[in-house]
């Protein structure tokens, strides 16, 4: 059995942020107890990094503390966190952030944009949890079934999907920040651009819906439909960009709106990536469509 208790020497974490990253990395590797210690006294900034890390990660907390040491314990039962539910939750957070960000832009509601930004921590927390679970499944075959996977072949795909969905949430934060910038400049978004934005967001949502359904139901037709929908997003993206350049000449408005268009384009690419993984997952096992050839007699 692999060691589950690790000691982190805080004195060697001289650059800002390193200790926090080391704690997150130990969490991702599935370690249950992390002991952060110093030869003398933990520096104030190191204590802050420890607490920031615990706020970012699910199921971890401080169980012991002294001037020179902090002990973190992580107790997570993988059976309580099926990957399908976590992936759906991570996508749902991203979709909500996108909806709030665009509505904030159109209605000039900076508070709503802030609401979208506040969800980023929840998305990060779920992402790190998914990563911990799939990394643990890589070294413990017994976890594969407990996490709802049919085989180890799904580990890599789920890891890529969770990474893309976390990036989706990051892009939604970028959209929210751009929306706040437009609002701060008292720029009104014309109805034509609002309609194009909403149409693009709806098309992206349809692509993700088909991709997720195809992934979890192992439905090749749905996955292929998601790829087709994703391929059609580029025209909408270019139409939106042309509208922005037509309606606005002031770079103070064009730059953030161009940033929103760019983020939406990246979000659409992740839907296509997920759909391709869904197609490949369908092919993991023989079917009437694709099966091993009979050996020659």
NORGIGI-V229165 format. One record per pair of residues at least 6 apart in sequence whose C-alpha atoms are under 7 Angstrom apart, sorted by the first residue. I is the first residue (numbers start at 1). J is the second residue. D is the distance in whole Angstrom. If there is no record, write none. Layout:
i=I j=J d=D
i=I j=J d=D
This chain:
i=4 j=31 d=5
i=4 j=32 d=5
i=4 j=33 d=6
i=5 j=31 d=6
i=5 j=32 d=6
i=5 j=33 d=5
i=5 j=34 d=6
i=6 j=33 d=6
i=6 j=34 d=5
i=6 j=35 d=6
i=7 j=34 d=6
i=7 j=35 d=5
i=7 j=36 d=6
i=8 j=35 d=6
i=8 j=36 d=5
i=8 j=37 d=6
i=9 j=36 d=6
i=9 j=37 d=6
i=9 j=38 d=6
i=10 j=19 d=7
i=10 j=36 d=6
i=10 j=37 d=6
i=10 j=38 d=5
i=11 j=38 d=6
i=13 j=19 d=6
i=17 j=49 d=7
i=19 j=46 d=7
i=19 j=49 d=7
i=20 j=49 d=5
i=20 j=50 d=6
i=20 j=53 d=6
i=23 j=53 d=7
i=24 j=53 d=7
i=27 j=132 d=7
i=28 j=128 d=6
i=28 j=131 d=6
i=28 j=132 d=4
i=28 j=135 d=7
i=29 j=132 d=6
i=29 j=135 d=6
i=29 j=136 d=7
i=30 j=132 d=5
i=30 j=136 d=6
i=32 j=73 d=6
i=32 j=74 d=5
i=32 j=75 d=7
i=33 j=72 d=6
i=33 j=73 d=5
i=33 j=74 d=6
i=34 j=71 d=6
i=34 j=72 d=5
i=34 j=73 d=7
i=35 j=70 d=6
i=35 j=71 d=5
i=35 j=72 d=6
i=36 j=69 d=6
i=36 j=70 d=5
i=36 j=71 d=6
i=37 j=68 d=6
i=37 j=69 d=4
i=37 j=70 d=6
i=38 j=68 d=5
i=38 j=69 d=6
i=39 j=68 d=7
i=40 j=68 d=6
i=41 j=67 d=5
i=41 j=68 d=4
i=42 j=67 d=6
i=42 j=68 d=5
i=42 j=69 d=7
i=54 j=60 d=6
i=54 j=61 d=6
i=56 j=121 d=7
i=56 j=125 d=6
i=57 j=125 d=5
i=57 j=128 d=7
i=58 j=125 d=6
i=58 j=129 d=7
i=59 j=74 d=6
i=59 j=75 d=6
i=59 j=76 d=6
i=60 j=72 d=7
i=60 j=73 d=6
i=60 j=74 d=4
i=60 j=75 d=7
i=61 j=72 d=5
i=61 j=73 d=6
i=61 j=74 d=7
i=62 j=70 d=7
i=62 j=71 d=6
i=62 j=72 d=5
i=62 j=73 d=6
i=63 j=71 d=6
i=63 j=72 d=6
i=63 j=73 d=6
i=64 j=70 d=6
i=64 j=71 d=5
i=65 j=71 d=6
i=78 j=133 d=7
i=78 j=146 d=7
i=78 j=147 d=6
i=79 j=146 d=5
i=79 j=147 d=6
i=81 j=147 d=7
i=82 j=147 d=5
i=82 j=148 d=6
i=83 j=130 d=7
i=83 j=147 d=6
i=83 j=148 d=6
i=86 j=126 d=7
i=87 j=162 d=7
i=90 j=123 d=6
i=90 j=126 d=6
i=90 j=165 d=7
i=91 j=165 d=6
i=93 j=123 d=7
i=94 j=168 d=6
i=94 j=169 d=5
i=94 j=172 d=7
i=97 j=116 d=5
i=97 j=172 d=6
i=98 j=172 d=5
i=100 j=112 d=6
i=100 j=113 d=6
i=100 j=116 d=6
i=101 j=112 d=7
i=101 j=113 d=5
i=101 j=116 d=6
i=101 j=172 d=7
i=101 j=175 d=6
i=101 j=176 d=5
i=101 j=179 d=7
i=104 j=110 d=6
i=104 j=112 d=5
i=104 j=113 d=5
i=104 j=179 d=7
i=105 j=179 d=5
i=105 j=183 d=7
i=106 j=189 d=6
i=106 j=194 d=6
i=108 j=183 d=6
i=110 j=180 d=6
i=110 j=183 d=7
i=113 j=176 d=5
i=113 j=180 d=7
i=116 j=173 d=7
i=116 j=176 d=7
i=117 j=173 d=5
i=117 j=176 d=7
i=120 j=169 d=7
i=123 j=166 d=6
i=123 j=169 d=7
i=124 j=166 d=7
i=127 j=162 d=6
i=127 j=166 d=6
i=131 j=159 d=7
i=134 j=155 d=6
i=134 j=159 d=7
i=137 j=143 d=5
i=137 j=144 d=6
i=144 j=151 d=7
i=144 j=152 d=6
i=157 j=277 d=6
i=161 j=274 d=6
i=164 j=270 d=6
i=168 j=267 d=6
i=171 j=263 d=5
i=175 j=260 d=5
i=175 j=263 d=7
i=178 j=256 d=5
i=178 j=257 d=7
i=178 j=259 d=7
i=178 j=260 d=7
i=181 j=256 d=7
i=182 j=253 d=6
i=182 j=256 d=7
i=193 j=240 d=7
i=193 j=243 d=6
i=193 j=244 d=7
i=196 j=240 d=6
i=200 j=236 d=6
i=204 j=268 d=6
i=207 j=226 d=5
i=207 j=229 d=5
i=207 j=230 d=6
i=207 j=271 d=6
i=208 j=226 d=7
i=208 j=271 d=5
i=210 j=222 d=5
i=210 j=223 d=6
i=210 j=225 d=7
i=210 j=226 d=5
i=211 j=222 d=7
i=211 j=223 d=5
i=211 j=226 d=5
i=211 j=271 d=7
i=211 j=274 d=6
i=211 j=275 d=5
i=211 j=278 d=7
i=213 j=222 d=7
i=214 j=220 d=6
i=214 j=222 d=5
i=214 j=223 d=5
i=214 j=278 d=6
i=215 j=223 d=7
i=215 j=278 d=4
i=218 j=278 d=7
i=218 j=281 d=7
i=218 j=282 d=5
i=219 j=282 d=7
i=220 j=279 d=6
i=220 j=282 d=6
i=223 j=275 d=5
i=223 j=278 d=6
i=223 j=279 d=6
i=226 j=272 d=7
i=226 j=275 d=6
i=227 j=272 d=5
i=227 j=275 d=6
i=230 j=268 d=6
i=230 j=271 d=7
i=230 j=272 d=6
i=233 j=268 d=7
i=237 j=261 d=7
i=237 j=265 d=7
i=241 j=258 d=7
i=241 j=261 d=7
i=244 j=254 d=7
i=245 j=254 d=7
i=248 j=254 d=6
i=286 j=292 d=7
